[in-house]
Amino acid sequence: MKEVCIKERSPLTIALSGEIDAGNSEEFFEEVMSAYNAAPSDIAFDCSGLEFIDSTTLGTFVKILKRVKESGHALSLKGLRPPLKKLFVICALDTVMRIEP
């Protein structure tokens, strides 16, 4: 999936780009979880190249967060563009995920 690029393994740093929506969110989930299961650690998403997400993608982030938290790890997002950050804030996901500038 070209929207997901594994940058580092420990901690797991994943660069996201383009659009992630209902059409590719399951592939996004599977790719992230495959990398996570290979070497569980905190996950940091670099969202500076991410242009669009939909409600399905928000749900996918929550699903990833649940899996990561079960293992005692954390999830963070950085570089979210203002309109995307607003989606996380409106849904109160900024209270359960660390969102960095």
VMD Tcl script that builds the backbone (N, CA, C; Angstrom):
set m [mol new atoms 303]
animate dup $m
set s [atomselect $m all]
$s set {name element resname resid chain x y z} {
  {N N MET 1 A 0.852 -1.182 0.000}
  {CA C MET 1 A 0.000 0.000 0.000}
  {C C MET 1 A 0.889 1.233 0.000}
  {N N LYS 2 A 0.765 2.067 -0.997}
  {CA C LYS 2 A 1.652 3.213 -1.129}
  {C C LYS 2 A 1.389 4.298 -0.092}
  {N N GLU 3 A 0.213 4.291 0.562}
  {CA C GLU 3 A -0.098 5.295 1.573}
  {C C GLU 3 A 0.590 5.029 2.898}
  {N N VAL 4 A 1.154 3.842 3.070}
  {CA C VAL 4 A 1.794 3.451 4.320}
  {C C VAL 4 A 3.255 3.113 4.051}
  {N N CYS 5 A 4.155 3.767 4.791}
  {CA C CYS 5 A 5.584 3.507 4.631}
  {C C CYS 5 A 6.201 3.328 6.018}
  {N N ILE 6 A 6.756 2.149 6.281}
  {CA C ILE 6 A 7.413 1.880 7.557}
  {C C ILE 6 A 8.771 2.585 7.546}
  {N N LYS 7 A 8.965 3.541 8.484}
  {CA C LYS 7 A 10.207 4.303 8.519}
  {C C LYS 7 A 11.208 3.716 9.509}
  {N N GLU 8 A 10.715 3.245 10.657}
  {CA C GLU 8 A 11.557 2.650 11.695}
  {C C GLU 8 A 10.794 1.503 12.329}
  {N N ARG 9 A 11.530 0.604 12.948}
  {CA C ARG 9 A 10.896 -0.558 13.592}
  {C C ARG 9 A 10.743 -0.400 15.096}
  {N N SER 10 A 11.647 0.315 15.757}
  {CA C SER 10 A 11.547 0.425 17.220}
  {C C SER 10 A 11.975 1.807 17.673}
  {N N PRO 11 A 11.070 2.682 18.043}
  {CA C PRO 11 A 9.629 2.446 18.010}
  {C C PRO 11 A 9.139 2.406 16.574}
  {N N LEU 12 A 8.017 1.785 16.379}
  {CA C LEU 12 A 7.447 1.644 15.047}
  {C C LEU 12 A 6.982 3.016 14.565}
  {N N THR 13 A 7.628 3.518 13.521}
  {CA C THR 13 A 7.283 4.821 12.956}
  {C C THR 13 A 6.772 4.598 11.541}
  {N N ILE 14 A 5.565 5.074 11.300}
  {CA C ILE 14 A 4.895 4.827 10.024}
  {C C ILE 14 A 4.478 6.162 9.408}
  {N N ALA 15 A 4.975 6.418 8.187}
  {CA C ALA 15 A 4.586 7.621 7.454}
  {C C ALA 15 A 3.341 7.310 6.633}
  {N N LEU 16 A 2.349 8.181 6.741}
  {CA C LEU 16 A 1.108 8.037 5.985}
  {C C LEU 16 A 1.024 9.147 4.951}
  {N N SER 17 A 0.488 8.819 3.782}
  {CA C SER 17 A 0.361 9.835 2.742}
  {C C SER 17 A -0.889 9.602 1.913}
  {N N GLY 18 A -1.260 10.608 1.163}
  {CA C GLY 18 A -2.405 10.479 0.264}
  {C C GLY 18 A -3.725 10.388 1.004}
  {N N GLU 19 A -4.574 9.485 0.543}
  {CA C GLU 19 A -5.916 9.323 1.086}
  {C C GLU 19 A -6.105 7.913 1.640}
  {N N ILE 20 A -6.654 7.853 2.842}
  {CA C ILE 20 A -7.026 6.564 3.425}
  {C C ILE 20 A -8.508 6.674 3.760}
  {N N ASP 21 A -9.294 5.812 3.132}
  {CA C ASP 21 A -10.748 5.878 3.301}
  {C C ASP 21 A -11.338 4.478 3.312}
  {N N ALA 22 A -12.639 4.385 3.175}
  {CA C ALA 22 A -13.322 3.086 3.224}
  {C C ALA 22 A -12.771 2.109 2.195}
  {N N GLY 23 A -12.276 2.616 1.095}
  {CA C GLY 23 A -11.773 1.750 0.038}
  {C C GLY 23 A -10.452 1.070 0.344}
  {N N ASN 24 A -9.652 1.649 1.244}
  {CA C ASN 24 A -8.348 1.050 1.542}
  {C C ASN 24 A -8.026 0.981 3.037}
  {N N SER 25 A -9.003 1.263 3.893}
  {CA C SER 25 A -8.733 1.264 5.330}
  {C C SER 25 A -8.419 -0.130 5.880}
  {N N GLU 26 A -9.015 -1.174 5.313}
  {CA C GLU 26 A -8.715 -2.529 5.793}
  {C C GLU 26 A -7.285 -2.906 5.443}
  {N N GLU 27 A -6.844 -2.527 4.264}
  {CA C GLU 27 A -5.457 -2.774 3.868}
  {C C GLU 27 A -4.502 -1.984 4.766}
  {N N PHE 28 A -4.877 -0.748 5.097}
  {CA C PHE 28 A -4.104 0.080 6.026}
  {C C PHE 28 A -3.971 -0.634 7.371}
  {N N PHE 29 A -5.085 -1.114 7.898}
  {CA C PHE 29 A -5.083 -1.821 9.178}
  {C C PHE 29 A -4.174 -3.047 9.125}
  {N N GLU 30 A -4.322 -3.850 8.099}
  {CA C GLU 30 A -3.540 -5.085 7.993}
  {C C GLU 30 A -2.044 -4.805 7.881}
  {N N GLU 31 A -1.679 -3.780 7.133}
  {CA C GLU 31 A -0.267 -3.467 6.982}
  {C C GLU 31 A 0.336 -2.962 8.293}
  {N N VAL 32 A -0.392 -2.110 8.987}
  {CA C VAL 32 A 0.088 -1.602 10.275}
  {C C VAL 32 A 0.201 -2.735 11.289}
  {N N MET 33 A -0.823 -3.574 11.372}
  {CA C MET 33 A -0.803 -4.653 12.356}
  {C C MET 33 A 0.270 -5.695 12.033}
  {N N SER 34 A 0.528 -5.930 10.771}
  {CA C SER 34 A 1.592 -6.855 10.388}
  {C C SER 34 A 2.940 -6.342 10.889}
  {N N ALA 35 A 3.204 -5.060 10.684}
  {CA C ALA 35 A 4.460 -4.467 11.160}
  {C C ALA 35 A 4.506 -4.474 12.685}
  {N N TYR 36 A 3.380 -4.167 13.328}
  {CA C TYR 36 A 3.320 -4.148 14.791}
  {C C TYR 36 A 3.527 -5.543 15.374}
  {N N ASN 37 A 2.868 -6.535 14.820}
  {CA C ASN 37 A 2.982 -7.900 15.341}
  {C C ASN 37 A 4.386 -8.475 15.163}
  {N N ALA 38 A 5.116 -8.003 14.165}
  {CA C ALA 38 A 6.483 -8.474 13.947}
  {C C ALA 38 A 7.418 -8.000 15.055}
  {N N ALA 39 A 7.139 -6.838 15.633}
  {CA C ALA 39 A 7.978 -6.279 16.706}
  {C C ALA 39 A 7.138 -5.277 17.487}
  {N N PRO 40 A 6.305 -5.754 18.427}
  {CA C PRO 40 A 5.423 -4.848 19.156}
  {C C PRO 40 A 6.183 -3.736 19.876}
  {N N SER 41 A 5.714 -2.522 19.696}
  {CA C SER 41 A 6.265 -1.348 20.362}
  {C C SER 41 A 5.252 -0.227 20.209}
  {N N ASP 42 A 5.554 0.941 20.774}
  {CA C ASP 42 A 4.702 2.094 20.542}
  {C C ASP 42 A 4.649 2.353 19.039}
  {N N ILE 43 A 3.551 2.940 18.576}
  {CA C ILE 43 A 3.423 3.304 17.166}
  {C C ILE 43 A 3.326 4.819 17.059}
  {N N ALA 44 A 4.172 5.390 16.206}
  {CA C ALA 44 A 4.123 6.820 15.910}
  {C C ALA 44 A 3.787 6.975 14.431}
  {N N PHE 45 A 2.675 7.624 14.156}
  {CA C PHE 45 A 2.282 7.891 12.782}
  {C C PHE 45 A 2.739 9.290 12.385}
  {N N ASP 46 A 3.492 9.385 11.293}
  {CA C ASP 46 A 3.855 10.670 10.714}
  {C C ASP 46 A 2.796 10.969 9.662}
  {N N CYS 47 A 1.924 11.913 9.967}
  {CA C CYS 47 A 0.774 12.200 9.105}
  {C C CYS 47 A 0.984 13.429 8.227}
  {N N SER 48 A 2.211 13.910 8.125}
  {CA C SER 48 A 2.455 15.150 7.378}
  {C C SER 48 A 2.101 15.032 5.903}
  {N N GLY 49 A 2.104 13.834 5.345}
  {CA C GLY 49 A 1.742 13.647 3.947}
  {C C GLY 49 A 0.315 13.165 3.742}
  {N N LEU 50 A -0.420 13.009 4.831}
  {CA C LEU 50 A -1.796 12.512 4.755}
  {C C LEU 50 A -2.722 13.646 4.345}
  {N N GLU 51 A -3.495 13.427 3.289}
  {CA C GLU 51 A -4.354 14.478 2.751}
  {C C GLU 51 A -5.822 14.311 3.100}
  {N N PHE 52 A -6.281 13.066 3.263}
  {CA C PHE 52 A -7.701 12.840 3.489}
  {C C PHE 52 A -7.923 11.552 4.262}
  {N N ILE 53 A -8.863 11.592 5.201}
  {CA C ILE 53 A -9.361 10.384 5.858}
  {C C ILE 53 A -10.875 10.540 6.000}
  {N N ASP 54 A -11.544 9.414 6.175}
  {CA C ASP 54 A -12.980 9.463 6.417}
  {C C ASP 54 A -13.292 8.809 7.761}
  {N N SER 55 A -14.568 8.673 8.055}
  {CA C SER 55 A -14.966 8.105 9.345}
  {C C SER 55 A -14.515 6.655 9.490}
  {N N THR 56 A -14.436 5.927 8.402}
  {CA C THR 56 A -13.949 4.553 8.458}
  {C C THR 56 A -12.501 4.532 8.929}
  {N N THR 57 A -11.720 5.475 8.455}
  {CA C THR 57 A -10.314 5.552 8.860}
  {C C THR 57 A -10.195 5.922 10.334}
  {N N LEU 58 A -11.040 6.816 10.805}
  {CA C LEU 58 A -11.028 7.145 12.238}
  {C C LEU 58 A -11.283 5.875 13.054}
  {N N GLY 59 A -12.251 5.088 12.621}
  {CA C GLY 59 A -12.537 3.820 13.296}
  {C C GLY 59 A -11.359 2.863 13.227}
  {N N THR 60 A -10.626 2.887 12.132}
  {CA C THR 60 A -9.452 2.027 11.991}
  {C C THR 60 A -8.362 2.450 12.964}
  {N N PHE 61 A -8.178 3.755 13.140}
  {CA C PHE 61 A -7.204 4.231 14.128}
  {C C PHE 61 A -7.590 3.755 15.533}
  {N N VAL 62 A -8.888 3.799 15.844}
  {CA C VAL 62 A -9.353 3.326 17.156}
  {C C VAL 62 A -9.087 1.829 17.303}
  {N N LYS 63 A -9.331 1.073 16.253}
  {CA C LYS 63 A -9.085 -0.381 16.282}
  {C C LYS 63 A -7.597 -0.668 16.508}
  {N N ILE 64 A -6.740 0.084 15.846}
  {CA C ILE 64 A -5.292 -0.074 16.043}
  {C C ILE 64 A -4.928 0.287 17.477}
  {N N LEU 65 A -5.481 1.405 17.972}
  {CA C LEU 65 A -5.200 1.840 19.342}
  {C C LEU 65 A -5.572 0.765 20.355}
  {N N LYS 66 A -6.746 0.144 20.192}
  {CA C LYS 66 A -7.183 -0.907 21.126}
  {C C LYS 66 A -6.182 -2.063 21.160}
  {N N ARG 67 A -5.732 -2.498 20.000}
  {CA C ARG 67 A -4.773 -3.609 19.925}
  {C C ARG 67 A -3.450 -3.230 20.588}
  {N N VAL 68 A -2.990 -2.024 20.332}
  {CA C VAL 68 A -1.710 -1.566 20.857}
  {C C VAL 68 A -1.785 -1.418 22.380}
  {N N LYS 69 A -2.880 -0.841 22.873}
  {CA C LYS 69 A -3.040 -0.647 24.319}
  {C C LYS 69 A -3.130 -1.972 25.064}
  {N N GLU 70 A -3.725 -2.993 24.429}
  {CA C GLU 70 A -3.821 -4.312 25.068}
  {C C GLU 70 A -2.437 -4.860 25.406}
  {N N SER 71 A -1.441 -4.462 24.631}
  {CA C SER 71 A -0.073 -4.922 24.854}
  {C C SER 71 A 0.751 -3.927 25.671}
  {N N GLY 72 A 0.098 -2.880 26.181}
  {CA C GLY 72 A 0.795 -1.910 27.011}
  {C C GLY 72 A 1.576 -0.854 26.241}
  {N N HIS 73 A 1.244 -0.680 24.976}
  {CA C HIS 73 A 1.940 0.311 24.161}
  {C C HIS 73 A 1.028 1.499 23.878}
  {N N ALA 74 A 1.606 2.526 23.261}
  {CA C ALA 74 A 0.863 3.750 22.978}
  {C C ALA 74 A 0.877 4.047 21.489}
  {N N LEU 75 A -0.019 4.936 21.097}
  {CA C LEU 75 A -0.130 5.366 19.707}
  {C C LEU 75 A -0.087 6.884 19.691}
  {N N SER 76 A 0.680 7.443 18.762}
  {CA C SER 76 A 0.711 8.894 18.618}
  {C C SER 76 A 0.655 9.272 17.150}
  {N N LEU 77 A 0.144 10.476 16.916}
  {CA C LEU 77 A 0.066 11.017 15.562}
  {C C LEU 77 A 0.766 12.369 15.566}
  {N N LYS 78 A 1.571 12.624 14.539}
  {CA C LYS 78 A 2.175 13.945 14.456}
  {C C LYS 78 A 2.080 14.455 13.028}
  {N N GLY 79 A 2.094 15.773 12.919}
  {CA C GLY 79 A 2.055 16.391 11.608}
  {C C GLY 79 A 0.697 16.384 10.939}
  {N N LEU 80 A -0.377 16.227 11.723}
  {CA C LEU 80 A -1.727 16.253 11.130}
  {C C LEU 80 A -2.033 17.651 10.598}
  {N N ARG 81 A -2.537 17.716 9.387}
  {CA C ARG 81 A -2.993 18.988 8.831}
  {C C ARG 81 A -4.198 19.455 9.646}
  {N N PRO 82 A -4.396 20.779 9.780}
  {CA C PRO 82 A -5.502 21.290 10.614}
  {C C PRO 82 A -6.870 20.675 10.349}
  {N N PRO 83 A -7.306 20.491 9.084}
  {CA C PRO 83 A -8.645 19.888 8.897}
  {C C PRO 83 A -8.729 18.449 9.411}
  {N N LEU 84 A -7.622 17.701 9.295}
  {CA C LEU 84 A -7.631 16.318 9.789}
  {C C LEU 84 A -7.571 16.300 11.307}
  {N N LYS 85 A -6.766 17.175 11.882}
  {CA C LYS 85 A -6.686 17.249 13.344}
  {C C LYS 85 A -8.059 17.579 13.925}
  {N N LYS 86 A -8.789 18.452 13.234}
  {CA C LYS 86 A -10.123 18.835 13.689}
  {C C LYS 86 A -11.048 17.623 13.794}
  {N N LEU 87 A -10.946 16.678 12.864}
  {CA C LEU 87 A -11.758 15.456 12.926}
  {C C LEU 87 A -11.477 14.671 14.207}
  {N N PHE 88 A -10.200 14.540 14.552}
  {CA C PHE 88 A -9.836 13.810 15.769}
  {C C PHE 88 A -10.351 14.531 17.013}
  {N N VAL 89 A -10.287 15.856 17.007}
  {CA C VAL 89 A -10.754 16.638 18.152}
  {C C VAL 89 A -12.271 16.566 18.275}
  {N N ILE 90 A -12.984 16.716 17.160}
  {CA C ILE 90 A -14.452 16.647 17.181}
  {C C ILE 90 A -14.926 15.312 17.739}
  {N N CYS 91 A -14.216 14.242 17.395}
  {CA C CYS 91 A -14.582 12.894 17.870}
  {C C CYS 91 A -13.966 12.567 19.224}
  {N N ALA 92 A -13.298 13.535 19.831}
  {CA C ALA 92 A -12.641 13.393 21.136}
  {C C ALA 92 A -11.547 12.326 21.134}
  {N N LEU 93 A -11.014 12.005 19.972}
  {CA C LEU 93 A -9.933 11.022 19.909}
  {C C LEU 93 A -8.617 11.595 20.408}
  {N N ASP 94 A -8.538 12.923 20.487}
  {CA C ASP 94 A -7.333 13.547 21.029}
  {C C ASP 94 A -7.211 13.295 22.533}
  {N N THR 95 A -8.269 12.773 23.143}
  {CA C THR 95 A -8.213 12.459 24.575}
  {C C THR 95 A -7.676 11.046 24.837}
  {N N VAL 96 A -7.633 10.212 23.794}
  {CA C VAL 96 A -7.155 8.846 23.962}
  {C C VAL 96 A -5.899 8.564 23.144}
  {N N MET 97 A -5.581 9.465 22.209}
  {CA C MET 97 A -4.368 9.318 21.382}
  {C C MET 97 A -3.538 10.583 21.557}
  {N N ARG 98 A -2.242 10.415 21.570}
  {CA C ARG 98 A -1.369 11.584 21.659}
  {C C ARG 98 A -1.252 12.196 20.257}
  {N N ILE 99 A -1.625 13.477 20.163}
  {CA C ILE 99 A -1.510 14.199 18.902}
  {C C ILE 99 A -0.475 15.298 19.095}
  {N N GLU 100 A 0.575 15.203 18.294}
  {CA C GLU 100 A 1.700 16.136 18.400}
  {C C GLU 100 A 1.688 17.070 17.199}
  {N N PRO 101 A 2.309 18.232 17.350}
  {CA C PRO 101 A 2.387 19.172 16.207}
  {C C PRO 101 A 3.160 18.587 15.042}
}
mol reanalyze $m
mol bondsrecalc $m
mol representation Tube
mol addrep $m
